Amino acid sequence: MKDVVGHDDILLVTLDTLRYDVAVELAAEGRIPNLAGRLPGGRWEKRHAPGSFTYASHQAIFAGFLPTPASPGPHPRLFAASFAGSETTADKTFVYDTPELVSGLAKAGYHTVCVGGVGFFNQQGPLGSVLPGLFHEAHWEPEFGVTSPHSFENQIARAEQVIGQLPDGQRLFLFLNVSALHQPNWFHLPGATREAGDTRETHAAALEYVDRHIGRLFDAMSARRRCFAIVCSDHGTAYGDDGYTGHRLGHESVWTVPYAHFFLDPAEAVR
């Protein structure tokens, strides 16, 4: 990351609430070709979330604690605050001397932008302003939120607008929190009804919806220069697993998340 920071643009996409098993299943079945085509080896990496719900997980992620590989460690981190005795800060880790990654990248010359999704990014009160308040720019509208069937398309349109207004030489750190996977998601599955509610199948349909549009985001972020992209879930969610529903609880369906990082080459962008 010492070679990436200062050279490449950086994209962080959190697929809010995405379950690991659903992500793996859809990739194996060829149902998310745009994402699977970017995954190293075409496969998601199995990791453990740093928190069981959006606010806690993103506080950790922005502090440099991305989801942890689901295998014995220690695992060197991509980003880390300067901290004496850290066992996961390695020679190639980008180390910053600010409280969190966003301001660390800002200090390194990046323009930092948040395109929010779920309520913790809506800037409609003190709690919803904490995370977006870390960024130079923060964007949220109801059309980006969980109740919009077109939330991801709307978020991408705003990201494209932001990217298009930047000077060519300005490095960009873009964070986008995808709300489409979060409940309610029943409207992404043809034939599903509000009365029947959300299910594992509607959750999967929401991921297919995201995959249909994510190529636009990748193209926009790689049109200016090479981009280092991280795509992961912040936590999963339960749909009746062992009697549990939802998240902010300790269950395998919540703690286990898909993760990937990769480069987006400008030569591959659609012009």
C-alpha positions as CSV (number, residue, x, y, z in Angstrom):
1,M,0.0,0.0,0.0
2,K,3.0,2.3,0.4
3,D,3.3,2.1,-3.4
4,V,-0.5,2.5,-4.0
5,V,-1.1,5.6,-1.8
6,G,-0.1,8.7,-3.6
7,H,-0.1,7.0,-7.0
8,D,-3.5,5.4,-7.5
9,D,-7.1,6.5,-6.8
10,I,-8.7,4.3,-4.1
11,L,-12.3,3.0,-4.0
12,L,-13.9,1.3,-1.0
13,V,-17.3,-0.2,-1.5
14,T,-19.2,-1.8,1.4
15,L,-22.0,-4.0,0.3
16,D,-24.0,-3.4,3.4
17,T,-25.4,-6.5,5.1
18,L,-24.2,-9.0,2.3
19,R,-24.0,-12.5,3.5
20,Y,-20.9,-14.5,2.6
21,D,-22.8,-17.7,1.7
22,V,-25.1,-15.8,-0.7
23,A,-22.2,-14.0,-2.3
24,V,-20.2,-17.3,-2.9
25,E,-23.3,-19.1,-4.2
26,L,-24.1,-16.4,-6.8
27,A,-20.5,-16.2,-7.9
28,A,-20.3,-20.0,-8.4
29,E,-23.6,-20.0,-10.3
30,G,-22.6,-17.2,-12.7
31,R,-25.2,-14.8,-11.4
32,I,-22.9,-11.9,-10.6
33,P,-20.6,-11.8,-13.7
34,N,-19.4,-8.2,-13.3
35,L,-18.3,-8.8,-9.7
36,A,-17.0,-12.3,-10.2
37,G,-14.9,-11.1,-13.2
38,R,-13.0,-8.8,-10.9
39,L,-12.5,-11.2,-7.9
40,P,-9.0,-12.8,-7.7
41,G,-9.5,-16.2,-9.2
42,G,-13.2,-15.5,-9.5
43,R,-13.8,-16.2,-5.9
44,W,-14.6,-14.2,-2.8
45,E,-12.3,-14.4,0.2
46,K,-13.9,-15.5,3.4
47,R,-13.4,-13.0,6.2
48,H,-14.7,-12.0,9.6
49,A,-16.4,-8.7,10.1
50,P,-15.0,-6.2,12.6
51,G,-18.5,-5.4,13.9
52,S,-22.0,-6.9,13.8
53,F,-23.8,-3.8,12.5
54,T,-23.0,-0.9,10.2
55,Y,-21.9,1.8,12.6
56,A,-19.5,-0.4,14.6
57,S,-18.1,-2.1,11.6
58,H,-17.4,1.1,9.7
59,Q,-15.8,2.8,12.7
60,A,-13.4,-0.1,12.7
61,I,-12.9,-0.1,8.9
62,F,-12.2,3.6,8.8
63,A,-9.6,3.0,11.6
64,G,-7.8,0.6,9.3
65,F,-9.4,-2.6,10.5
66,L,-10.8,-4.2,7.4
67,P,-12.6,-7.6,7.7
68,T,-10.0,-10.1,9.0
69,P,-9.1,-13.3,7.0
70,A,-11.0,-16.3,8.4
71,S,-7.8,-18.2,9.2
72,P,-5.2,-18.1,12.0
73,G,-3.1,-14.9,11.9
74,P,-1.6,-12.5,12.5
75,H,-2.7,-10.9,9.2
76,P,-0.8,-7.8,8.0
77,R,-3.1,-4.9,7.3
78,L,-3.3,-2.7,4.3
79,F,-3.7,0.5,6.4
80,A,-2.9,1.2,10.0
81,A,-2.6,4.2,12.3
82,S,0.7,4.7,13.9
83,F,0.5,2.6,17.0
84,A,3.3,1.2,19.1
85,G,3.3,-2.5,19.4
86,S,0.9,-3.2,16.6
87,E,1.3,-6.8,15.5
88,T,-0.5,-6.4,12.2
89,T,1.4,-3.4,10.8
90,A,3.9,-4.7,8.2
91,D,6.6,-3.2,6.0
92,K,4.2,-2.7,3.1
93,T,1.3,-1.2,5.3
94,F,0.4,2.4,4.7
95,V,0.8,3.9,8.1
96,Y,-0.8,7.3,8.9
97,D,-0.4,9.5,12.0
98,T,-4.1,10.7,12.1
99,P,-6.9,9.0,14.1
100,E,-8.4,7.2,11.1
101,L,-7.8,6.3,7.5
102,V,-9.9,9.0,5.9
103,S,-8.0,11.9,7.4
104,G,-4.7,9.9,6.8
105,L,-5.5,9.7,3.1
106,A,-6.5,13.4,3.1
107,K,-3.1,14.3,4.6
108,A,-1.5,12.3,1.8
109,G,-3.2,14.5,-0.8
110,Y,-6.5,12.7,-1.5
111,H,-9.9,14.3,-1.9
112,T,-12.1,12.2,0.2
113,V,-15.8,11.6,-0.8
114,C,-18.6,9.6,0.9
115,V,-21.6,8.5,-1.0
116,G,-23.8,7.2,1.8
117,G,-26.5,4.5,1.7
118,V,-28.0,3.3,5.0
119,G,-29.2,5.6,7.8
120,F,-25.9,5.9,9.5
121,F,-24.8,8.1,6.5
122,N,-27.9,10.2,6.1
123,Q,-26.6,13.3,7.9
124,Q,-30.1,13.9,9.3
125,G,-28.9,14.0,13.0
126,P,-25.8,13.8,15.1
127,L,-25.5,10.0,14.8
128,G,-26.0,10.0,11.1
129,S,-23.3,12.7,10.7
130,V,-20.4,11.0,12.5
131,L,-19.2,8.8,9.7
132,P,-19.9,11.1,6.7
133,G,-18.3,13.9,8.8
134,L,-14.9,12.3,8.3
135,F,-14.9,13.2,4.6
136,H,-14.2,16.4,2.6
137,E,-17.5,15.7,0.7
138,A,-20.5,13.6,1.9
139,H,-23.6,12.9,-0.2
140,W,-26.9,11.3,0.8
141,E,-30.4,11.5,-0.4
142,P,-33.5,9.4,0.3
143,E,-33.1,8.0,-3.2
144,F,-29.8,6.5,-2.0
145,G,-31.4,4.7,0.9
146,V,-32.8,1.3,1.8
147,T,-36.3,2.0,0.6
148,S,-35.4,2.9,-3.0
149,P,-35.5,0.1,-5.6
150,H,-33.0,2.2,-7.6
151,S,-30.7,3.2,-4.8
152,F,-27.5,1.9,-6.3
153,E,-28.1,3.4,-9.7
154,N,-28.7,6.8,-8.0
155,Q,-25.5,6.4,-5.9
156,I,-23.4,5.7,-9.0
157,A,-24.9,8.7,-10.8
158,R,-23.7,10.9,-7.9
159,A,-20.3,9.3,-7.9
160,E,-19.9,9.9,-11.6
161,Q,-20.8,13.5,-11.1
162,V,-18.3,13.9,-8.4
163,I,-15.5,12.2,-10.3
164,G,-16.3,14.3,-13.4
165,Q,-15.8,17.5,-11.5
166,L,-12.3,16.7,-10.1
167,P,-9.1,18.1,-11.6
168,D,-7.2,15.5,-13.5
169,G,-4.2,15.6,-11.1
170,Q,-6.3,15.3,-7.9
171,R,-6.1,11.9,-6.3
172,L,-9.5,10.5,-5.0
173,F,-10.6,8.3,-2.2
174,L,-14.2,7.4,-2.9
175,F,-16.3,5.4,-0.3
176,L,-19.7,4.1,-1.3
177,N,-22.0,2.3,1.1
178,V,-24.4,0.2,-0.9
179,S,-27.8,0.0,0.8
180,A,-29.6,-2.3,-1.7
181,L,-28.8,-5.5,0.2
182,H,-30.2,-4.2,3.4
183,Q,-33.8,-4.8,4.5
184,P,-36.2,-4.0,2.8
185,N,-35.0,-5.8,-0.3
186,W,-38.1,-7.8,-1.3
187,F,-38.7,-5.4,-4.3
188,H,-35.6,-6.7,-6.1
189,L,-37.1,-10.2,-6.7
190,P,-39.8,-10.3,-9.4
191,G,-43.1,-11.6,-7.9
192,A,-42.1,-11.0,-4.3
193,T,-44.5,-8.9,-2.1
194,R,-44.2,-6.5,0.8
195,E,-46.5,-8.8,2.8
196,A,-44.2,-11.8,2.3
197,G,-41.3,-9.7,3.4
198,D,-37.5,-10.2,2.9
199,T,-35.9,-13.6,2.5
200,R,-32.5,-15.0,1.6
201,E,-33.8,-15.2,-2.0
202,T,-34.7,-11.5,-2.1
203,H,-31.3,-10.7,-0.6
204,A,-29.7,-12.7,-3.4
205,A,-31.8,-10.8,-6.0
206,A,-30.5,-7.5,-4.5
207,L,-26.9,-8.6,-5.1
208,E,-27.8,-9.4,-8.7
209,Y,-29.2,-5.9,-9.0
210,V,-26.0,-4.4,-7.7
211,D,-23.9,-6.5,-10.1
212,R,-25.9,-5.3,-13.1
213,H,-24.8,-1.7,-12.4
214,I,-21.4,-1.9,-10.6
215,G,-19.5,-1.9,-13.9
216,R,-20.4,1.7,-14.3
217,L,-18.8,2.5,-11.0
218,F,-15.6,0.6,-11.9
219,D,-15.4,2.4,-15.2
220,A,-15.8,5.8,-13.7
221,M,-13.2,5.1,-11.0
222,S,-10.6,3.8,-13.6
223,A,-11.2,6.4,-16.3
224,R,-8.7,8.9,-14.8
225,R,-5.9,6.6,-13.6
226,R,-5.4,3.2,-12.1
227,C,-7.6,2.5,-9.1
228,F,-7.1,0.2,-6.1
229,A,-10.6,-1.2,-5.2
230,I,-11.8,-2.9,-2.0
231,V,-15.2,-4.5,-2.2
232,C,-16.5,-6.2,0.9
233,S,-19.4,-6.6,3.3
234,D,-19.5,-4.8,6.6
235,H,-21.5,-7.6,8.2
236,G,-24.1,-10.2,7.2
237,T,-27.6,-10.7,8.3
238,A,-29.8,-13.6,9.4
239,Y,-33.0,-14.8,7.8
240,G,-34.2,-17.3,10.4
241,D,-30.9,-19.0,10.8
242,D,-31.0,-21.0,14.0
243,G,-34.0,-18.8,14.9
244,Y,-32.2,-15.5,14.4
245,T,-33.3,-12.6,12.3
246,G,-31.4,-9.5,11.4
247,H,-28.0,-8.5,12.7
248,R,-26.3,-6.8,15.7
249,L,-26.0,-10.3,17.1
250,G,-23.3,-13.0,17.2
251,H,-24.1,-15.6,14.5
252,E,-22.1,-17.1,11.7
253,S,-24.4,-15.5,9.2
254,V,-23.5,-12.1,10.6
255,W,-19.8,-12.4,11.4
256,T,-18.8,-14.1,8.1
257,V,-18.4,-11.7,5.2
258,P,-17.1,-11.7,1.6
259,Y,-14.1,-9.6,0.7
260,A,-11.9,-8.8,-2.3
261,H,-9.4,-6.2,-3.4
262,F,-8.0,-5.7,-6.9
263,F,-6.8,-3.0,-9.3
264,L,-9.0,-1.3,-11.9
265,D,-6.9,-0.6,-15.0
266,P,-7.7,2.6,-17.0
267,A,-7.1,0.6,-20.2
268,E,-10.2,-1.5,-19.3
269,A,-12.6,1.3,-18.7
270,V,-15.4,1.9,-21.2
271,R,-14.8,5.3,-22.8
